[in-house]
């Protein structure tokens, strides 16, 4: 992921879902960049980041992402973005 992609995705999410009170992320460079942070601050969104090198701060979500990656995406033979979206949606429903 790069900053530009994350900014585009953030803007799409803000347009579709509105402004959250808090944006939580890890300390990846794309999320700590001035451009990304400026958008959040200009929208009045509080920034929350997990501790650097502390994966246990967000253990439940880290476990979910691991499961999605290794129990679904890596073993399925998705050939299109539409199939991937449906597959991930189905897995999220199963996981929950």
PyMOL commands that set and color helices and strands:
alter all, ss='L'
color gray80, all
select helices_A, chain A and resi 3-17+29-32+34-42+55-73+81-95
alter helices_A, ss='H'
color red, helices_A
select strands_A, chain A and resi 22-25+46-49
alter strands_A, ss='S'
color yellow, strands_A
deselect
rebuild
show_as cartoon
